[in-house]
């Protein structure tokens, strides 16, 4: 599978409807998800690894990781609806991969997750509706993995730098994106609003 084939696969997945405002539920575009996953794959951080997709939503990152040869993926979300959608999307992988023993779905607050994994891939809330929600996800990722791929608003760079150092992590790379937020909530004015975000690769310093 190449990156374009991965993008096409991810574009087939069902997305959530009626998003919850306080959870900042925005769907990651398949092209962006494929770019981040392919980056992780080329870095040797997917194939044969145990991956956690924290705040998994429709499961786009975890499912992409399975398609790229992850040994196991843990899908974690507090919203049961999202987990059901992710399970449905897993069925779409049937023609591409053998799913047996590769996935686990957990309904739990990210603060209560304490399973060690090789890699975390996450697009957490940006901390707009609930301040520091992004920090909560990063804190947990620092505890459970030595490699983290995490999406945040580009303006959060100083915070990412300092918070990573405080937790014994270094920034090993970053990809910038124009993240499309589609009109899914009543207060949205534009059909699509683009936000400057980045996916940071954070690596345990020792």
ZINORBEL-V69049 format. One record per residue. N is the residue number from 1. OMEGA is omega in whole degrees, 0 to 359 (* if undefined). NEAR is the number of other ideal C-beta (glycine too) atoms within 12 Angstrom. Layout:
BEGIN
((N/OMEGA/NEAR) (N/OMEGA/NEAR))
END
This chain:
BEGIN
((1/175/24) (2/186/15) (3/180/25) (4/177/15) (5/177/19) (6/180/37) (7/180/26) (8/178/20) (9/182/32) (10/181/40) (11/181/25) (12/188/24) (13/174/37) (14/177/24) (15/180/28) (16/174/31) (17/183/16) (18/182/15) (19/179/27) (20/186/23) (21/187/17) (22/177/16) (23/180/28) (24/183/31) (25/176/33) (26/182/37) (27/174/32) (28/180/43) (29/185/29) (30/180/30) (31/179/24) (32/179/36) (33/180/44) (34/179/35) (35/181/31) (36/180/46) (37/180/46) (38/175/34) (39/180/32) (40/180/44) (41/180/31) (42/176/19) (43/181/24) (44/185/17) (45/178/35) (46/187/36) (47/179/24) (48/184/17) (49/170/31) (50/189/31) (51/173/46) (52/174/44) (53/185/54) (54/188/48) (55/197/49) (56/183/52) (57/180/42) (58/174/41) (59/189/47) (60/181/47) (61/180/52) (62/179/53) (63/175/47) (64/178/51) (65/177/49) (66/181/47) (67/181/43) (68/170/41) (69/176/26) (70/179/38) (71/179/24) (72/175/28) (73/174/44) (74/178/42) (75/182/45) (76/178/41) (77/176/39) (78/185/29) (79/181/31) (80/180/18) (81/180/24) (82/180/37) (83/178/30) (84/177/22) (85/179/31) (86/177/40) (87/177/28) (88/180/23) (89/178/40) (90/179/35) (91/180/21) (92/179/27) (93/187/34) (94/182/18) (95/183/11) (96/186/24) (97/169/26) (98/188/15) (99/188/23) (100/176/11) (101/186/13) (102/188/29) (103/175/34) (104/182/30) (105/185/29) (106/174/30) (107/186/23) (108/171/24) (109/184/19) (110/179/36) (111/181/21) (112/180/16) (113/183/32) (114/179/19) (115/177/24) (116/178/17) (117/177/35) (118/188/30) (119/169/44) (120/171/48) (121/187/53) (122/170/49) (123/186/44) (124/172/45) (125/183/36) (126/179/34) (127/180/25) (128/181/21) (129/176/19) (130/186/18) (131/177/14) (132/175/19) (133/178/31) (134/179/34) (135/179/28) (136/180/27) (137/179/43) (138/180/40) (139/180/29) (140/178/32) (141/178/47) (142/183/31) (143/191/26) (144/184/31) (145/176/38) (146/176/26) (147/183/34) (148/170/46) (149/190/48) (150/180/49) (151/177/48) (152/175/42) (153/183/32) (154/181/23) (155/180/17) (156/188/31) (157/180/19) (158/177/14) (159/180/25) (160/180/36) (161/185/20) (162/182/15) (163/177/29) (164/179/31) (165/180/16) (166/182/17) (167/176/26) (168/179/16) (169/175/30) (170/176/23) (171/184/28) (172/180/23) (173/181/22) (174/173/26) (175/180/29) (176/180/21) (177/165/28) (178/188/19) (179/181/31) (180/173/23) (181/184/30) (182/182/22) (183/181/15) (184/182/23) (185/189/21) (186/183/9) (187/178/11) (188/181/16) (189/182/10) (190/176/14) (191/175/11) (192/176/17) (193/183/18) (194/181/18) (195/176/28) (196/179/19) (197/175/33) (198/170/33) (199/180/38) (200/169/41) (201/181/33) (202/188/40) (203/177/28) (204/188/23) (205/180/16) (206/*/7))
END
